[in-house]
Amino acid sequence: MANKTTLNLGSALDIVHVGDLKPRLTTALEKKPHVVLIADKIERADTAGVQLIYSFMQYAKEKDIAVTWQKPSDKLLETVSKLGMSEALGFV
């Protein structure tokens, strides 16, 4: 899909990094009708990080912007599963 924006989430999706990540997510929504979240390097994830991504995905859905994942790390999948958010974040 040519009309997409990719966003690398880095190595941590946690409370320490949500403040820096939020404006990057907002900018991604302004660029293209499809956002790809690259999550292959995530080594740490927590509730705050998952909540931010969930809110981002809900907002994107309201604006009819597709969000997909590219290579989610095992750590991210494990954390999302423990929080009961796998389906909400599109991993099921």
Biotite code that builds the C-alpha atoms (Angstrom):
import biotite.structure as struc

atoms = struc.array([
    struc.Atom([0.000, 0.000, 0.000], chain_id="A", res_id=1, res_name="MET", atom_name="CA", element="C"),
    struc.Atom([1.686, 3.181, -1.197], chain_id="A", res_id=2, res_name="ALA", atom_name="CA", element="C"),
    struc.Atom([-0.368, 5.609, 0.842], chain_id="A", res_id=3, res_name="ASN", atom_name="CA", element="C"),
    struc.Atom([1.029, 4.724, 4.228], chain_id="A", res_id=4, res_name="LYS", atom_name="CA", element="C"),
    struc.Atom([3.101, 6.197, 6.998], chain_id="A", res_id=5, res_name="THR", atom_name="CA", element="C"),
    struc.Atom([5.419, 3.972, 9.004], chain_id="A", res_id=6, res_name="THR", atom_name="CA", element="C"),
    struc.Atom([6.213, 4.681, 12.620], chain_id="A", res_id=7, res_name="LEU", atom_name="CA", element="C"),
    struc.Atom([8.941, 2.806, 14.463], chain_id="A", res_id=8, res_name="ASN", atom_name="CA", element="C"),
    struc.Atom([7.972, 2.438, 18.125], chain_id="A", res_id=9, res_name="LEU", atom_name="CA", element="C"),
    struc.Atom([11.552, 1.843, 19.237], chain_id="A", res_id=10, res_name="GLY", atom_name="CA", element="C"),
    struc.Atom([12.604, -0.486, 22.045], chain_id="A", res_id=11, res_name="SER", atom_name="CA", element="C"),
    struc.Atom([10.248, 0.641, 24.817], chain_id="A", res_id=12, res_name="ALA", atom_name="CA", element="C"),
    struc.Atom([6.525, 1.192, 24.935], chain_id="A", res_id=13, res_name="LEU", atom_name="CA", element="C"),
    struc.Atom([6.282, 2.246, 28.549], chain_id="A", res_id=14, res_name="ASP", atom_name="CA", element="C"),
    struc.Atom([5.395, 5.134, 30.833], chain_id="A", res_id=15, res_name="ILE", atom_name="CA", element="C"),
    struc.Atom([8.838, 6.692, 30.435], chain_id="A", res_id=16, res_name="VAL", atom_name="CA", element="C"),
    struc.Atom([8.360, 7.017, 26.666], chain_id="A", res_id=17, res_name="HIS", atom_name="CA", element="C"),
    struc.Atom([4.651, 7.788, 26.182], chain_id="A", res_id=18, res_name="VAL", atom_name="CA", element="C"),
    struc.Atom([5.212, 11.543, 26.438], chain_id="A", res_id=19, res_name="GLY", atom_name="CA", element="C"),
    struc.Atom([7.633, 11.450, 23.511], chain_id="A", res_id=20, res_name="ASP", atom_name="CA", element="C"),
    struc.Atom([5.589, 8.962, 21.510], chain_id="A", res_id=21, res_name="LEU", atom_name="CA", element="C"),
    struc.Atom([2.211, 10.725, 21.656], chain_id="A", res_id=22, res_name="LYS", atom_name="CA", element="C"),
    struc.Atom([3.127, 13.652, 19.344], chain_id="A", res_id=23, res_name="PRO", atom_name="CA", element="C"),
    struc.Atom([4.758, 11.222, 16.901], chain_id="A", res_id=24, res_name="ARG", atom_name="CA", element="C"),
    struc.Atom([1.532, 9.219, 16.764], chain_id="A", res_id=25, res_name="LEU", atom_name="CA", element="C"),
    struc.Atom([-0.520, 12.376, 16.256], chain_id="A", res_id=26, res_name="THR", atom_name="CA", element="C"),
    struc.Atom([1.736, 13.478, 13.397], chain_id="A", res_id=27, res_name="THR", atom_name="CA", element="C"),
    struc.Atom([1.440, 10.047, 11.760], chain_id="A", res_id=28, res_name="ALA", atom_name="CA", element="C"),
    struc.Atom([-2.344, 10.374, 11.722], chain_id="A", res_id=29, res_name="LEU", atom_name="CA", element="C"),
    struc.Atom([-2.082, 13.667, 9.844], chain_id="A", res_id=30, res_name="GLU", atom_name="CA", element="C"),
    struc.Atom([0.035, 12.253, 7.027], chain_id="A", res_id=31, res_name="LYS", atom_name="CA", element="C"),
    struc.Atom([-1.646, 9.270, 5.362], chain_id="A", res_id=32, res_name="LYS", atom_name="CA", element="C"),
    struc.Atom([-4.802, 7.152, 5.536], chain_id="A", res_id=33, res_name="PRO", atom_name="CA", element="C"),
    struc.Atom([-2.793, 4.110, 6.679], chain_id="A", res_id=34, res_name="HIS", atom_name="CA", element="C"),
    struc.Atom([-0.318, 3.950, 9.572], chain_id="A", res_id=35, res_name="VAL", atom_name="CA", element="C"),
    struc.Atom([2.023, 0.994, 10.055], chain_id="A", res_id=36, res_name="VAL", atom_name="CA", element="C"),
    struc.Atom([3.403, 0.561, 13.560], chain_id="A", res_id=37, res_name="LEU", atom_name="CA", element="C"),
    struc.Atom([6.819, -1.104, 13.525], chain_id="A", res_id=38, res_name="ILE", atom_name="CA", element="C"),
    struc.Atom([7.207, -2.937, 16.816], chain_id="A", res_id=39, res_name="ALA", atom_name="CA", element="C"),
    struc.Atom([9.944, -5.521, 16.260], chain_id="A", res_id=40, res_name="ASP", atom_name="CA", element="C"),
    struc.Atom([12.425, -3.970, 18.702], chain_id="A", res_id=41, res_name="LYS", atom_name="CA", element="C"),
    struc.Atom([10.136, -3.498, 21.708], chain_id="A", res_id=42, res_name="ILE", atom_name="CA", element="C"),
    struc.Atom([11.810, -4.998, 24.776], chain_id="A", res_id=43, res_name="GLU", atom_name="CA", element="C"),
    struc.Atom([9.705, -3.221, 27.428], chain_id="A", res_id=44, res_name="ARG", atom_name="CA", element="C"),
    struc.Atom([5.995, -2.487, 27.433], chain_id="A", res_id=45, res_name="ALA", atom_name="CA", element="C"),
    struc.Atom([3.611, -1.553, 30.202], chain_id="A", res_id=46, res_name="ASP", atom_name="CA", element="C"),
    struc.Atom([0.034, -0.497, 30.788], chain_id="A", res_id=47, res_name="THR", atom_name="CA", element="C"),
    struc.Atom([0.669, 3.174, 29.994], chain_id="A", res_id=48, res_name="ALA", atom_name="CA", element="C"),
    struc.Atom([2.240, 2.342, 26.640], chain_id="A", res_id=49, res_name="GLY", atom_name="CA", element="C"),
    struc.Atom([-0.521, -0.082, 25.687], chain_id="A", res_id=50, res_name="VAL", atom_name="CA", element="C"),
    struc.Atom([-3.177, 2.460, 26.734], chain_id="A", res_id=51, res_name="GLN", atom_name="CA", element="C"),
    struc.Atom([-1.594, 5.089, 24.497], chain_id="A", res_id=52, res_name="LEU", atom_name="CA", element="C"),
    struc.Atom([-1.587, 2.734, 21.513], chain_id="A", res_id=53, res_name="ILE", atom_name="CA", element="C"),
    struc.Atom([-5.187, 1.704, 22.219], chain_id="A", res_id=54, res_name="TYR", atom_name="CA", element="C"),
    struc.Atom([-6.309, 5.351, 22.349], chain_id="A", res_id=55, res_name="SER", atom_name="CA", element="C"),
    struc.Atom([-4.385, 6.050, 19.151], chain_id="A", res_id=56, res_name="PHE", atom_name="CA", element="C"),
    struc.Atom([-6.071, 3.117, 17.397], chain_id="A", res_id=57, res_name="MET", atom_name="CA", element="C"),
    struc.Atom([-9.534, 4.188, 18.581], chain_id="A", res_id=58, res_name="GLN", atom_name="CA", element="C"),
    struc.Atom([-8.980, 7.726, 17.309], chain_id="A", res_id=59, res_name="TYR", atom_name="CA", element="C"),
    struc.Atom([-7.656, 6.403, 13.986], chain_id="A", res_id=60, res_name="ALA", atom_name="CA", element="C"),
    struc.Atom([-10.730, 4.208, 13.638], chain_id="A", res_id=61, res_name="LYS", atom_name="CA", element="C"),
    struc.Atom([-13.013, 7.211, 14.196], chain_id="A", res_id=62, res_name="GLU", atom_name="CA", element="C"),
    struc.Atom([-11.139, 9.082, 11.445], chain_id="A", res_id=63, res_name="LYS", atom_name="CA", element="C"),
    struc.Atom([-11.249, 6.043, 9.116], chain_id="A", res_id=64, res_name="ASP", atom_name="CA", element="C"),
    struc.Atom([-7.462, 5.629, 9.197], chain_id="A", res_id=65, res_name="ILE", atom_name="CA", element="C"),
    struc.Atom([-6.157, 2.072, 8.983], chain_id="A", res_id=66, res_name="ALA", atom_name="CA", element="C"),
    struc.Atom([-3.559, 0.998, 11.546], chain_id="A", res_id=67, res_name="VAL", atom_name="CA", element="C"),
    struc.Atom([-1.567, -2.187, 11.114], chain_id="A", res_id=68, res_name="THR", atom_name="CA", element="C"),
    struc.Atom([1.349, -3.806, 12.891], chain_id="A", res_id=69, res_name="TRP", atom_name="CA", element="C"),
    struc.Atom([4.664, -4.827, 11.399], chain_id="A", res_id=70, res_name="GLN", atom_name="CA", element="C"),
    struc.Atom([6.593, -7.514, 13.256], chain_id="A", res_id=71, res_name="LYS", atom_name="CA", element="C"),
    struc.Atom([5.315, -7.040, 16.821], chain_id="A", res_id=72, res_name="PRO", atom_name="CA", element="C"),
    struc.Atom([7.933, -8.332, 19.261], chain_id="A", res_id=73, res_name="SER", atom_name="CA", element="C"),
    struc.Atom([7.272, -11.282, 21.524], chain_id="A", res_id=74, res_name="ASP", atom_name="CA", element="C"),
    struc.Atom([7.546, -8.980, 24.551], chain_id="A", res_id=75, res_name="LYS", atom_name="CA", element="C"),
    struc.Atom([4.848, -6.677, 23.192], chain_id="A", res_id=76, res_name="LEU", atom_name="CA", element="C"),
    struc.Atom([2.564, -9.604, 22.370], chain_id="A", res_id=77, res_name="LEU", atom_name="CA", element="C"),
    struc.Atom([3.134, -11.043, 25.863], chain_id="A", res_id=78, res_name="GLU", atom_name="CA", element="C"),
    struc.Atom([2.324, -7.765, 27.621], chain_id="A", res_id=79, res_name="THR", atom_name="CA", element="C"),
    struc.Atom([-0.753, -7.106, 25.498], chain_id="A", res_id=80, res_name="VAL", atom_name="CA", element="C"),
    struc.Atom([-1.982, -10.629, 26.171], chain_id="A", res_id=81, res_name="SER", atom_name="CA", element="C"),
    struc.Atom([-1.464, -10.269, 29.947], chain_id="A", res_id=82, res_name="LYS", atom_name="CA", element="C"),
    struc.Atom([-3.486, -7.052, 29.874], chain_id="A", res_id=83, res_name="LEU", atom_name="CA", element="C"),
    struc.Atom([-6.294, -8.717, 27.930], chain_id="A", res_id=84, res_name="GLY", atom_name="CA", element="C"),
    struc.Atom([-5.859, -6.287, 25.027], chain_id="A", res_id=85, res_name="MET", atom_name="CA", element="C"),
    struc.Atom([-4.872, -8.652, 22.200], chain_id="A", res_id=86, res_name="SER", atom_name="CA", element="C"),
    struc.Atom([-8.174, -8.390, 20.346], chain_id="A", res_id=87, res_name="GLU", atom_name="CA", element="C"),
    struc.Atom([-8.529, -4.638, 20.944], chain_id="A", res_id=88, res_name="ALA", atom_name="CA", element="C"),
    struc.Atom([-5.109, -4.013, 19.413], chain_id="A", res_id=89, res_name="LEU", atom_name="CA", element="C"),
    struc.Atom([-5.681, -6.303, 16.445], chain_id="A", res_id=90, res_name="GLY", atom_name="CA", element="C"),
    struc.Atom([-3.471, -9.233, 17.447], chain_id="A", res_id=91, res_name="PHE", atom_name="CA", element="C"),
    struc.Atom([-6.276, -11.859, 17.336], chain_id="A", res_id=92, res_name="VAL", atom_name="CA", element="C"),
])
